[in-house]
Amino acid sequence: MSELFQTGRIETNDIEELNHSVDPWQLCMKQMSTGSFSASIDLLQINGILLTRERWSQSVIANGATPEGYLALACTSSKTPFLYCGREIKQGYMSYGFDATEIDFQTPIN
């Protein structure tokens, strides 16, 4: 069995740049809290499964869709929960997104 394995990192101080950097995700992200913005997203993709580690300096709300052919898994490693598809995801819980599915999320203010 051959494995498709890819890692990457997105770092930006501009929410509009972030909107264009997450292709093939179809997300519209907006900063919800005031102050300077920075985000970093570490990515690991193995055979169509995408794992991320994200750090956000401000609260961001996003809506859109997961890419076709992907399964997305996310959880929080901080004590501060985030909102995913209307649910609060606390430490120790995992969220998921099937391919080509409408999603929304909101990050907390750090």
DSSP file (Angstrom, degrees, kcal/mol; ACC not computed):
  #  RESIDUE AA STRUCTURE BP1 BP2  ACC     N-H-->O    O-->H-N    N-H-->O    O-->H-N    TCO  KAPPA ALPHA  PHI   PSI    X-CA   Y-CA   Z-CA
    1    1 A M              0   0    0      0, 0.0     2,-0.3     0, 0.0     0, 0.0   0.000 360.0 360.0 360.0 125.3    0.0    0.0    0.0
    2    2 A S        -     0   0    0      2,-0.0     2,-0.4    45,-0.0     0, 0.0  -0.697 360.0-145.2 -89.2 142.2    1.5    3.3   -1.0
    3    3 A E        -     0   0    0     -2,-0.3     2,-0.7     2,-0.0    43,-0.0  -0.879   5.7-145.7-109.0 138.1    1.0    6.3    1.4
    4    4 A L        +     0   0    0     -2,-0.4    43,-2.8     2,-0.0     2,-0.4  -0.922  29.4 177.7 -97.9 116.3    0.5    9.9    0.4
    5    5 A F  E     +A   46   0A   0     -2,-0.7     2,-0.3    41,-0.2    41,-0.2  -0.978   6.5 163.2-127.9 128.3    2.2   11.9    3.1
    6    6 A Q  E     -A   45   0A   0     39,-2.5    39,-3.2    -2,-0.4     2,-0.3  -0.995  12.8-171.5-147.9 139.6    2.5   15.7    3.2
    7    7 A T  E     +A   44   0A   0     -2,-0.3     2,-0.3    37,-0.2    37,-0.2  -0.879  16.5 154.4-123.2 160.6    3.4   18.3    5.8
    8    8 A G  E     -A   43   0A   0     35,-1.7    35,-3.0    -2,-0.3     2,-0.3  -0.983  27.2-136.8-169.9 174.3    3.2   22.1    5.7
    9    9 A R  E     -A   42   0A   0     -2,-0.3     2,-0.5    33,-0.2    33,-0.2  -0.989   5.0-161.2-147.7 136.6    2.8   25.3    7.6
   10   10 A I  E     +A   41   0A   0     31,-2.4    31,-2.8    -2,-0.3     2,-0.4  -0.983  15.1 174.7-116.2 126.6    0.8   28.5    7.0
   11   11 A E  E     +A   40   0A   0     -2,-0.5     2,-0.3    29,-0.2    29,-0.2  -0.999  11.6 151.4-131.6 132.2    1.9   31.6    8.9
   12   12 A T  E     -A   39   0A   0     27,-2.3    27,-2.4    -2,-0.4     3,-0.1  -0.994  42.2-156.6-156.0 157.4    0.3   35.0    8.3
   13   13 A N  S    S+     0   0    0     -2,-0.3    24,-0.4    25,-0.2     2,-0.4   0.104  82.0  76.9-114.8  15.8   -0.6   38.3    9.8
   14   14 A D     >  -     0   0    0      1,-0.1     4,-2.0    25,-0.1     5,-0.1  -0.978  63.1-156.1-135.8 118.7   -3.4   39.1    7.3
   15   15 A I  H  > S+     0   0    0     -2,-0.4     4,-2.0     1,-0.2    14,-0.2   0.847  97.9  54.1 -64.2 -34.6   -6.8   37.4    7.5
   16   16 A E  H  > S+     0   0    0      2,-0.2     4,-1.2     1,-0.2    -1,-0.2   0.900 107.9  49.8 -67.0 -39.6   -7.4   38.0    3.7
   17   17 A E  H  > S+     0   0    0      1,-0.2     4,-1.3     2,-0.2     3,-0.3   0.898 108.5  53.9 -62.7 -39.6   -4.1   36.2    2.9
   18   18 A L  H  X S+     0   0    0     -4,-2.0     4,-0.9     1,-0.2     3,-0.4   0.899 101.7  58.5 -62.1 -40.3   -5.2   33.4    5.2
   19   19 A N  H  < S+     0   0    0     -4,-2.0     8,-0.3     1,-0.2     3,-0.3   0.866 112.8  39.8 -55.7 -37.1   -8.5   33.1    3.2
   20   20 A H  H >< S+     0   0    0     -4,-1.2     3,-0.6    -3,-0.3    -1,-0.2   0.648 109.0  62.6 -86.8 -16.3   -6.5   32.5    0.0
   21   21 A S  H 3< S+     0   0    0     -4,-1.3    -2,-0.2    -3,-0.4    -1,-0.2   0.613  88.8  67.4 -85.9 -13.3   -3.8   30.2    1.7
   22   22 A V  T >< S+     0   0    0     -4,-0.9     3,-2.6    -3,-0.3    -1,-0.2   0.244  79.2 173.9 -97.5  14.4   -6.1   27.4    2.8
   23   23 A D  T <   +     0   0    0     -3,-0.6     3,-0.1     1,-0.3    -3,-0.0  -0.379  61.7  37.6 -54.5 131.9   -7.0   26.1   -0.7
   24   24 A P  T 3  S+     0   0    0      0, 0.0    -1,-0.3     0, 0.0    44,-0.2  -0.941 102.1  90.7 -94.2   9.7   -8.6   23.6   -1.4
   25   25 A W  S <  S-     0   0    0     -3,-2.6     2,-0.7    42,-0.1    41,-0.2  -0.396  70.7-142.9 -62.6 144.2  -10.7   24.6    1.6
   26   26 A Q  E     +E   65   0B   0     39,-1.9    39,-1.7    -3,-0.1     2,-0.3  -0.698  45.8 146.8-109.8  76.3  -13.6   26.8    0.6
   27   27 A L  E     -E   64   0B   0     -2,-0.7     2,-0.5    -8,-0.3    37,-0.2  -0.870  41.5-156.7-117.8 145.7  -13.7   29.0    3.7
   28   28 A C  E     -E   63   0B   0     35,-2.5    35,-1.4    -2,-0.3     2,-0.4  -0.974  24.4-170.5-115.4 112.1  -14.6   32.7    4.3
   29   29 A M  E     -E   62   0B   0     -2,-0.5     2,-0.4    33,-0.2    33,-0.2  -0.845   7.3-175.1-109.0 140.8  -12.8   33.8    7.5
   30   30 A K  E     -E   61   0B   0     31,-2.5    31,-2.6    -2,-0.4     2,-0.4  -0.997  28.1-120.2-134.5 137.5  -13.4   37.1    9.3
   31   31 A Q  E     -E   60   0B   0     -2,-0.4    29,-0.3    29,-0.2    28,-0.0  -0.636  26.2-176.1 -75.6 129.1  -11.6   38.5   12.4
   32   32 A M        +     0   0    0     27,-3.5     2,-0.3    -2,-0.4    28,-0.2   0.590  60.8  56.6-105.0 -14.9  -14.1   39.1   15.2
   33   33 A S  S    S-     0   0    0     26,-1.0     2,-0.1     2,-0.1    25,-0.0  -0.837  84.4-109.1-118.3 157.7  -11.9   40.7   17.9
   34   34 A T        +     0   0    0     -2,-0.3     2,-0.1    24,-0.0    25,-0.1  -0.365  69.1  62.1 -82.3 162.5   -9.8   43.8   17.7
   35   35 A G  S    S-     0   0    0     -2,-0.1    -2,-0.1    23,-0.1     2,-0.1  -0.407  91.8 -36.5 112.9 171.7   -6.0   44.0   17.6
   36   36 A S        -     0   0    0     -2,-0.1     2,-0.4     1,-0.1   -22,-0.1  -0.377  61.9-135.3 -68.7 146.0   -3.2   42.7   15.4
   37   37 A F        +     0   0    0    -24,-0.4     2,-0.3    -2,-0.1    -1,-0.1  -0.820  29.1 163.0-107.9 138.7   -3.8   39.4   13.8
   38   38 A S        +     0   0    0     -2,-0.4    19,-2.4     2,-0.0    20,-0.4  -0.973   6.7 178.2-148.8 145.7   -1.5   36.4   13.5
   39   39 A A  E     -AB  12  56A   0    -27,-2.4   -27,-2.3    -2,-0.3     2,-0.4  -0.997   8.0-172.3-144.1 143.4   -2.2   32.8   12.7
   40   40 A S  E     -AB  11  55A   0     15,-2.1    15,-2.5    -2,-0.3     2,-0.5  -0.996   4.8-172.0-136.1 136.5   -0.1   29.7   12.2
   41   41 A I  E     -AB  10  54A   0    -31,-2.8   -31,-2.4    -2,-0.4     2,-0.4  -0.975   8.0-159.3-131.2 116.1   -1.4   26.4   11.0
   42   42 A D  E     -AB   9  53A   0     11,-3.0    11,-2.2    -2,-0.5     2,-0.4  -0.819  19.1-158.0 -92.7 135.0    0.8   23.2   11.0
   43   43 A L  E     +AB   8  52A   0    -35,-3.0   -35,-1.7    -2,-0.4     2,-0.4  -0.905  20.2 179.8-120.9 141.4   -0.6   20.6    8.6
   44   44 A L  E     -AB   7  51A   0      7,-2.5     7,-3.3    -2,-0.4     2,-0.5  -0.963   8.9-176.6-136.5 121.2   -0.2   16.8    8.3
   45   45 A Q  E     +AB   6  50A   0    -39,-3.2   -39,-2.5    -2,-0.4     2,-0.4  -0.979   5.0 175.1-122.1 125.9   -2.0   15.0    5.5
   46   46 A I  E >  S-AB   5  49A   0      3,-2.3     3,-1.9    -2,-0.5   -41,-0.2  -0.969  72.6 -28.7-130.9 115.5   -1.8   11.2    5.2
   47   47 A N  T 3  S-     0   0    0    -43,-2.8     3,-0.1    -2,-0.4   -42,-0.1   0.867 128.1 -41.6  47.8  47.8   -3.9    9.4    2.5
   48   48 A G  T 3  S+     0   0    0      1,-0.3    23,-1.8   -44,-0.2     2,-0.5   0.468 111.8 118.2  83.4   0.9   -6.6   12.1    2.5
   49   49 A I  E <   -Bc  46  71A   0     -3,-1.9    -3,-2.3    21,-0.2     2,-0.5  -0.907  49.4-158.4-100.9 125.8   -6.8   12.6    6.3
   50   50 A L  E     -Bc  45  72A   0     21,-2.2    23,-1.6    -2,-0.5     2,-0.4  -0.915  10.7-176.6-110.9 121.7   -5.8   16.1    7.3
   51   51 A L  E     -Bc  44  73A   0     -7,-3.3    -7,-2.5    -2,-0.5     2,-0.3  -0.937   9.5-171.7-113.0 139.0   -4.6   16.9   10.8
   52   52 A T  E     -B   43   0A   0     21,-0.7     2,-0.4    -2,-0.4    23,-0.3  -0.935  22.6-158.5-130.0 153.3   -3.9   20.5   11.8
   53   53 A R  E     -B   42   0A   0    -11,-2.2   -11,-3.0    -2,-0.3     2,-0.4  -0.975  28.6-172.2-126.3 116.6   -2.4   22.4   14.8
   54   54 A E  E     -B   41   0A   0     -2,-0.4     2,-0.4   -13,-0.2   -13,-0.2  -0.870  18.6-170.6-119.7 142.1   -3.6   25.9   14.7
   55   55 A R  E     -B   40   0A   0    -15,-2.5   -15,-2.1    -2,-0.4     2,-0.4  -0.994  10.2-175.5-130.6 125.6   -2.7   29.0   16.7
   56   56 A W  E     -B   39   0A   0     -2,-0.4   -17,-0.2   -17,-0.2    54,-0.2  -0.972  19.7-161.7-124.3 131.8   -4.8   32.2   16.4
   57   57 A S  S    S+     0   0    0    -19,-2.4    53,-0.6    -2,-0.4     2,-0.3   0.730  80.8  28.4 -83.2 -22.6   -4.1   35.5   18.1
   58   58 A Q  S    S-     0   0    0    -20,-0.4     2,-0.3    51,-0.2    49,-0.1  -0.867  97.2 -84.8-133.0 164.2   -7.7   36.8   17.7
   59   59 A S        -     0   0    0     -2,-0.3   -27,-3.5   -25,-0.1   -26,-1.0  -0.562  47.2-172.8 -71.2 131.6  -11.1   35.4   17.5
   60   60 A V  E     -E   31   0B   0     -2,-0.3    47,-2.4   -29,-0.3     2,-0.4  -0.984  12.2-157.1-127.3 136.4  -11.9   34.3   13.9
   61   61 A I  E     -EF  30 106B   0    -31,-2.6   -31,-2.5    -2,-0.4     2,-0.3  -0.940  17.8-178.8-112.0 139.0  -15.3   33.1   12.6
   62   62 A A  E     +EF  29 105B   0     43,-2.8    43,-1.9    -2,-0.4     2,-0.3  -0.977  11.3 178.3-136.8 147.5  -15.3   31.0    9.4
   63   63 A N  E     +EF  28 104B   0    -35,-1.4   -35,-2.5    -2,-0.3     2,-0.3  -0.987  34.7  83.5-144.4 154.7  -17.9   29.3    7.2
   64   64 A G  E     -EF  27 103B   0     39,-2.1    39,-2.4    -2,-0.3     2,-0.3  -0.960  68.2 -56.8 157.2-138.4  -17.7   27.3    4.1
   65   65 A A  E     -EF  26 102B   0    -39,-1.7   -39,-1.9    -2,-0.3    37,-0.2  -0.984  35.6-112.5-145.1 151.7  -17.0   23.7    3.2
   66   66 A T        -     0   0    0     35,-2.1    34,-0.4    -2,-0.3     3,-0.1  -0.509  50.8 -95.1 -75.6 153.2  -14.5   21.0    3.6
   67   67 A P    >   -     0   0    0      0, 0.0     3,-1.4     0, 0.0    33,-0.7  -0.339  43.0 -97.1 -69.6 151.9  -12.7   19.9    0.4
   68   68 A E  T 3  S+     0   0    0     31,-0.3     3,-0.1     1,-0.2    31,-0.0  -0.483 109.6  22.3 -66.0 135.1  -13.9   17.0   -1.6
   69   69 A G  T 3  S+     0   0    0      1,-0.3     2,-0.3    -2,-0.2    -1,-0.2   0.488 101.2 110.1  87.5   3.7  -12.0   13.8   -0.8
   70   70 A Y    <   -     0   0    0     -3,-1.4     2,-0.5   -21,-0.1    -1,-0.3  -0.825  50.8-158.5-111.5 150.3  -10.8   15.0    2.6
   71   71 A L  E     -c   49   0A   0    -23,-1.8   -21,-2.2    -2,-0.3     2,-0.4  -0.996  20.6-157.0-119.8 121.1  -11.6   13.9    6.2
   72   72 A A  E     -cD  50  97A   0     25,-2.7    25,-2.4    -2,-0.5     2,-0.4  -0.846  10.2-172.7-105.2 134.7  -10.8   16.6    8.7
   73   73 A L  E     +cD  51  96A   0    -23,-1.6   -21,-0.7    -2,-0.4     2,-0.3  -0.979  10.6 170.4-122.4 136.7  -10.1   16.0   12.4
   74   74 A A  E     + D   0  95A   0     21,-2.6    21,-4.3    -2,-0.4     2,-0.3  -0.998   6.7 161.7-147.1 146.5   -9.6   18.8   14.9
   75   75 A C  E     - D   0  94A   0     -2,-0.3     2,-0.4   -23,-0.3    19,-0.2  -0.929  36.5-106.2-149.4 172.0   -9.4   19.2   18.7
   76   76 A T        -     0   0    0     17,-0.6    16,-0.8    14,-0.4    17,-0.2  -0.877  16.5-171.8-107.1 138.5   -8.1   21.8   21.2
   77   77 A S  S    S+     0   0    0     -2,-0.4     2,-0.2    14,-0.1    -1,-0.1   0.394  70.6  75.0-103.4   0.4   -4.9   21.4   23.1
   78   78 A S  S    S-     0   0    0      2,-0.3    13,-0.1     1,-0.1    -2,-0.1  -0.568  91.5-113.8-102.0 172.5   -5.6   24.4   25.2
   79   79 A K  S    S+     0   0    0     -2,-0.2    12,-0.2    11,-0.1    -1,-0.1   0.557  95.0  89.6 -80.9  -7.6   -8.1   24.8   28.1
   80   80 A T  S    S-     0   0    0     10,-0.1    -2,-0.3    28,-0.0    -3,-0.1  -0.810  74.0-141.4 -93.5 121.3  -10.1   27.2   26.0
   81   81 A P        -     0   0    0      0, 0.0     2,-0.3     0, 0.0     9,-0.2  -0.274   9.5-148.8 -74.6 165.2  -12.7   25.5   23.8
   82   82 A F  E     -G   89   0B   0      7,-1.5     7,-3.4    25,-0.1     2,-0.4  -0.880  19.4-110.7-126.0 164.9  -13.6   26.6   20.3
   83   83 A L  E     +GH  88 106B   0     23,-2.3    23,-2.2    -2,-0.3     2,-0.4  -0.825  32.4 177.9 -99.1 133.8  -16.9   26.4   18.4
   84   84 A Y  E >  S-GH  87 105B   0      3,-2.8     3,-1.7    -2,-0.4    21,-0.2  -0.959  71.5 -21.7-138.2 116.7  -17.3   23.9   15.5
   85   85 A C  T 3  S-     0   0    0     19,-3.2    20,-0.1    -2,-0.4     3,-0.1   0.884 128.8 -48.2  50.8  44.9  -20.6   23.5   13.7
   86   86 A G  T 3  S+     0   0    0      1,-0.2     2,-0.4    18,-0.1    -1,-0.3   0.483 118.4 106.8  80.5   3.3  -22.5   25.0   16.6
   87   87 A R  E <  S-G   84   0B   0     -3,-1.7    -3,-2.8     2,-0.0     2,-0.6  -0.908  70.7-121.9-118.1 144.9  -20.9   22.8   19.3
   88   88 A E  E     -G   83   0B   0     -2,-0.4     2,-0.8    -5,-0.2    -5,-0.2  -0.731  23.2-154.4 -82.7 120.8  -18.3   23.7   21.9
   89   89 A I  E     -G   82   0B   0     -7,-3.4    -7,-1.5    -2,-0.6     2,-0.1  -0.862  17.5-169.9-100.2 108.7  -15.2   21.6   21.4
   90   90 A K    >   -     0   0    0     -2,-0.8     3,-2.1    -9,-0.2   -14,-0.4  -0.424  37.9 -68.8 -93.7 168.5  -13.5   21.3   24.8
   91   91 A Q  T 3  S+     0   0    0      1,-0.3    -1,-0.2   -12,-0.2   -14,-0.1  -0.321 123.5  26.8 -55.7 134.2  -10.0   19.9   25.6
   92   92 A G  T 3  S+     0   0    0    -16,-0.8     2,-0.3     1,-0.3    -1,-0.3   0.360 102.3 101.7  91.4  -4.9  -10.0   16.1   25.1
   93   93 A Y    <   -     0   0    0     -3,-2.1   -17,-0.6   -17,-0.2     2,-0.4  -0.795  57.7-147.7-110.0 155.7  -12.8   16.1   22.5
   94   94 A M  E     -D   75   0A   0     -2,-0.3     2,-0.3   -19,-0.2   -19,-0.2  -0.947   4.3-158.3-124.7 143.6  -12.4   15.9   18.7
   95   95 A S  E     -D   74   0A   0    -21,-4.3   -21,-2.6    -2,-0.4     2,-0.3  -0.803  12.1-166.2-111.8 160.9  -14.4   17.3   15.9
   96   96 A Y  E     -D   73   0A   0     -2,-0.3     2,-0.4   -23,-0.2   -23,-0.2  -0.973  12.7-156.2-144.4 157.1  -14.5   16.0   12.3
   97   97 A G  E     -D   72   0A   0    -25,-2.4   -25,-2.7    -2,-0.3     3,-0.1  -0.961  14.7-144.7-137.4 119.8  -15.6   17.1    8.9
   98   98 A F    >   -     0   0    0     -2,-0.4     3,-0.8   -27,-0.2   -32,-0.3  -0.283  44.9 -73.5 -73.0 167.6  -16.5   14.7    6.1
   99   99 A D  T 3  S+     0   0    0      1,-0.2   -31,-0.3   -34,-0.1    -1,-0.2  -0.318 112.2   5.8 -68.8 145.9  -15.6   15.6    2.6
  100  100 A A  T 3  S+     0   0    0    -33,-0.7     2,-0.4   -34,-0.4    -1,-0.2   0.857  95.4 143.2  53.0  43.2  -17.6   18.4    0.7
  101  101 A T    <   -     0   0    0     -3,-0.8   -35,-2.1   -34,-0.1    -1,-0.2  -0.920  56.2-112.4-116.6 137.5  -19.6   19.2    3.9
  102  102 A E  E     +F   65   0B   0     -2,-0.4     2,-0.3   -37,-0.2   -37,-0.3  -0.462  46.9 170.3 -64.6 133.6  -20.7   22.6    5.1
  103  103 A I  E     -F   64   0B   0    -39,-2.4   -39,-2.1    -2,-0.2     2,-0.3  -0.926  20.7-171.8-139.0 164.4  -18.9   23.7    8.2
  104  104 A D  E     +F   63   0B   0     -2,-0.3   -19,-3.2   -41,-0.2     2,-0.3  -0.968   9.6 174.8-150.1 152.9  -18.4   26.7   10.4
  105  105 A F  E     -FH  62  84B   0    -43,-1.9   -43,-2.8    -2,-0.3     2,-0.4  -0.987  17.0-153.5-152.7 160.3  -16.1   27.4   13.4
  106  106 A Q  E     -FH  61  83B   0    -23,-2.2   -23,-2.3    -2,-0.3   -45,-0.2  -0.987  14.0-146.9-137.6 127.6  -15.0   30.2   15.7
  107  107 A T        -     0   0    0    -47,-2.4   -47,-0.2    -2,-0.4   -25,-0.1  -0.604  23.1-115.8 -87.4 151.8  -11.7   30.4   17.4
  108  108 A P        -     0   0    0      0, 0.0     2,-0.4     0, 0.0   -48,-0.1  -0.349  32.6 -97.2 -79.0 166.7  -11.4   31.9   20.9
  109  109 A I              0   0    0      1,-0.1   -51,-0.2   -50,-0.1   -52,-0.1  -0.739 360.0 360.0 -80.8 130.4   -9.4   35.1   21.7
  110  110 A N              0   0    0    -53,-0.6    -1,-0.1    -2,-0.4   -52,-0.1   0.423 360.0 360.0 -97.2 360.0   -6.0   34.2   23.0
